[in-house]
Amino acid sequence: MTAISQTLPDALPATTEAQLESLLAAAQSAAAPLAALRPAERAGLLDAVADALDASADQLVPAARHETRLPEARLRGELKRTTFQLRLFGEVLRDGGYLDARIDHADPDWPMGAPRPDLRRMLVPLGPVVVFAASNFPFAFSVAGGDTASALAAGSPVLLKAHSGHPGLSRLTADIVLTALRGAGALQGTFALITGTAAGAAALRDPRIKAGAFTGSIPGGRALFDIACSRPEPIPFFGELGSNNPVFVTEAAAAERGAEIAEGFVGSFTLGAGQFCTKPGTLFVPVDSVLVEALRNAALPPAAPLLNDRIQSGYVDVLQGLQSNARLTVLAQGAAPLADPPSPTLLLTTAADVLAEPRSLQTECFGPTAVVVTYDDESQLAPLAETFEGQLTATIHGTDSCDITGLVRVLARKAGRVVWNQWPTGVSVTYAQQHGGPYPATTAAGSTSVGTAAIERFLRPVAYQGFPQHVLPDALHEDNPLALPRLVDGGREG
């Protein structure tokens, strides 16, 4: 055994009812002081966490390698992404525009037919949030990942439910986060780690929790979503559940660069052993193009281990189900598709079969498997796109001369991010990113879990009418002491 494996627990003891009560009470107590911090002060908290995580990389990465089977280069890149997004939310806070501060001065001649009162509106934190960590990104979507970063940035304390796939890493990361927050002056209750399915569900039911965030399977996410909605006080639940991420190749693109597209598709659906939520699971190609033969003869990458035994078992079950479907045949396959680790698999079907039996042929297979669909005419593409449920992404490979306006319109209804001549794997943390889509891709199609707009999930608007200056929040004072970008009387201030 390595030194790191000897220090990591195989599992964490489940949070008891008494412990959960203490953590919930602390989160509630911390909520108002955290919300009252000026945005730049909360930015300092996020920067402190990012600095501490970067300084602890040589502890964190070996722990993650031991528990997730992911390679070091991938993990170091993911940790960099994690600290980058923490600091990026710090920049959002310092800018202040996220508050969407608006001021309408009193106007006795307001043309609606009645005087306009003095109204001042801004966004405020929801309150304590429970975040359910994901398995496939042990840094970026886990303890200190995007949901934690965006909730803390919004001013909402976080109870983080650890994922059982990396318990030791979760504890180590949480300890680093807690130490950094304390050192930066955050109150106890700003962040806490909880463990166990029962504790996570109990926290979500508790009236002190005002929102939930989740990344994982459709069954698990739907169960939690139902809890959040069935409470006496229903709360927002931002769940990322499942996605097939279809790719459509036009006839012109296939003729122009078919071999290149085939190579790119193989690289994308096997990236991270097919364990990305944006993995392209279905590829539509012209029946008479070079793509089918190029994929049949493609050099598939070697077998790579999946994250843990549970994911391995689930992958084998889904793949066996797909292979037993009479509408699917094997197009290309490695030597040991059902082994641990599994080699990649490409399955083949037709557009007619997908139109006849869309749901079973579009089953998400979390791992290195994808389905290739041949179509006879481009007029089939929009109807094929209509068969999909909500998606995180949808991709088109085409040329500038392709008439794909109708297909784009369908895909914009079906997916949160539509990609042109690129691949959906790799979700950049940016200002304009959208990582979310109609159900079952997510439970809240109007939100994103990646990018700076993710902060909006944990905020709600409040309008103050007719108040004196000294009672108002700083963001709404007449002299704008925070130097925020604001909308004043319908125009941008300054």
Secondary structure, 3 states (H helix, E strand, C coil): CCHHHHHCCCCCCCCCHHHHHHHHHHHHHHHHHHHHCCHHHHHHHHHHHHHHHHHCHHHHHHHHHHHHCCCHHHHHHHHHHHHHHHHHHHHHHHHCHHHCCEEECCECCCCCCCCECCEEEEEEECCCEEEECCCCCCCCCCCCCHHHHHHHHHCCCEEEECCCCCHHHHHHHHHHHHHHHHHCCCCCCCEEEECCHHHHHHHHHCCCCCEEEEECCHHHHHHHHHHHHHCCCCCCEEEECCCCCCEEECHHHHHHHHHHHHHHHHHHHCHHHHCCCCCCCEEEEECCCCHHHHHHCCCCCCCCCCCCHHHHHHHHHHHHHHHCCCCCEEEEECCCCCCCCCCCEEEEEEHHHHHHCHHHHCCCCCCCEEEEEEECCHHHHHHHHHCCCCEEEEEEECCCCCCCHHHHHHHHHHEEEEEECCCCCCCCCCCCCCCCCCCCCECCCCCCCCCHHHHHHHEEEEEEECCCHHHCCHHHCCCCCCCCCCEECCEECC
